[in-house]
Amino acid sequence: MKTTGALLALLLCSGVFHATAVAAADDDIEMRKILKENDCFKCHAVDKTKKGPSYKSIAAKYKGKEAEGEEKMIKNITTGPMVKLEDGSEEEHKIIDITDKQELKKLVRWILSL
């Protein structure tokens, strides 16, 4: 009987982990689609430096300071301030085409989770 309970618990936990993994994969696809639609990959990549820093390097910069990173990233993608590029030049950051504040936060939190 104990074995059946343990097996049931294991199956339930694996189902939760599977559902979490599927949700994370869906979020990854959705966020990459938003970034592609807004031409963000023109200047950024997930894991390599292009015209702008990689999303992983941005996440590393704000590790432990996620609230600060979230605030700064939302400001950059909604107001179009001048930003310094990797080659030292400056240009206006592109304004992303998302008006839903929750969707913006979801995107920024995804980037900060990389």
C-alpha positions as CSV (number, residue, x, y, z in Angstrom):
1,M,0.0,0.0,0.0
2,K,2.9,2.4,0.9
3,T,4.4,1.6,-2.5
4,T,1.2,2.5,-4.3
5,G,1.0,5.9,-2.5
6,A,4.6,6.7,-3.2
7,L,4.1,5.7,-6.8
8,L,1.0,7.9,-7.1
9,A,2.9,10.8,-5.5
10,L,5.7,10.4,-7.9
11,L,3.4,10.3,-10.9
12,L,1.6,13.4,-9.7
13,C,4.9,15.3,-9.2
14,S,6.2,14.2,-12.6
15,G,2.9,15.5,-14.1
16,V,3.4,18.9,-12.4
17,F,7.0,19.1,-13.6
18,H,5.9,18.1,-17.1
19,A,3.2,20.8,-17.1
20,T,5.7,23.4,-15.8
21,A,8.2,22.5,-18.5
22,V,5.5,22.7,-21.2
23,A,4.4,26.1,-19.9
24,A,8.0,27.3,-19.9
25,A,8.5,26.1,-23.4
26,D,5.3,27.9,-24.5
27,D,6.4,31.1,-22.8
28,D,9.8,30.8,-24.6
29,I,8.1,30.5,-28.0
30,E,5.7,33.3,-27.2
31,M,8.4,35.7,-26.0
32,R,10.7,35.0,-28.9
33,K,7.8,35.6,-31.3
34,I,7.2,39.0,-29.7
35,L,10.9,39.9,-29.9
36,K,11.0,38.8,-33.6
37,E,7.8,40.8,-34.5
38,N,9.3,43.9,-32.9
39,D,12.7,43.5,-34.7
40,C,14.5,43.2,-31.3
41,F,16.7,40.5,-32.8
42,K,18.1,43.1,-35.2
43,C,20.2,44.5,-32.3
44,H,20.0,41.7,-29.6
45,A,20.4,37.9,-29.5
46,V,19.6,35.6,-26.6
47,D,23.2,34.5,-26.1
48,K,25.6,36.6,-28.1
49,T,26.4,40.3,-28.4
50,K,25.3,42.0,-31.5
51,K,24.7,45.7,-31.9
52,G,23.3,45.6,-28.4
53,P,24.0,43.3,-25.5
54,S,22.7,39.7,-25.4
55,Y,19.6,39.0,-23.3
56,K,21.6,36.6,-21.2
57,S,24.2,39.4,-20.4
58,I,21.4,41.7,-19.5
59,A,19.9,39.1,-17.2
60,A,23.4,38.6,-15.6
61,K,23.8,42.3,-15.1
62,Y,20.6,42.5,-13.1
63,K,20.9,39.2,-11.2
64,G,19.9,40.0,-7.7
65,K,18.6,43.4,-8.8
66,E,15.6,42.2,-10.9
67,A,13.3,45.1,-9.9
68,E,15.9,47.6,-11.1
69,G,16.4,45.7,-14.3
70,E,12.7,45.4,-14.9
71,E,12.2,49.2,-14.4
72,K,15.1,50.1,-16.7
73,M,14.1,47.7,-19.4
74,I,10.5,48.8,-19.5
75,K,11.6,52.4,-19.7
76,N,13.9,51.5,-22.6
77,I,11.3,49.6,-24.6
78,T,8.5,52.1,-24.0
79,T,10.1,55.5,-24.2
80,G,12.9,55.1,-26.7
81,P,15.8,56.8,-24.9
82,M,19.2,57.1,-26.3
83,V,21.2,54.0,-25.6
84,K,24.9,53.3,-25.9
85,L,25.7,50.5,-28.3
86,E,28.5,47.9,-28.1
87,D,30.6,49.9,-30.5
88,G,30.3,53.0,-28.4
89,S,27.9,54.8,-30.7
90,E,24.5,55.9,-29.5
91,E,21.0,55.7,-31.0
92,E,17.4,55.8,-29.8
93,H,16.1,52.5,-28.5
94,K,13.2,51.1,-30.5
95,I,9.8,51.4,-28.9
96,I,8.2,48.0,-28.7
97,D,4.6,47.5,-29.9
98,I,3.0,46.2,-26.7
99,T,0.6,48.4,-24.7
100,D,-0.5,45.8,-22.2
101,K,1.5,46.4,-19.0
102,Q,1.3,42.8,-17.9
103,E,2.5,41.6,-21.3
104,L,5.5,44.0,-21.0
105,K,6.3,42.7,-17.6
106,K,6.0,39.1,-18.7
107,L,8.5,39.8,-21.6
108,V,11.0,41.7,-19.4
109,R,10.8,39.0,-16.6
110,W,11.4,36.3,-19.3
111,I,14.5,38.1,-20.4
112,L,15.7,38.6,-16.8
113,S,15.2,34.8,-16.2
114,L,17.7,33.8,-18.9
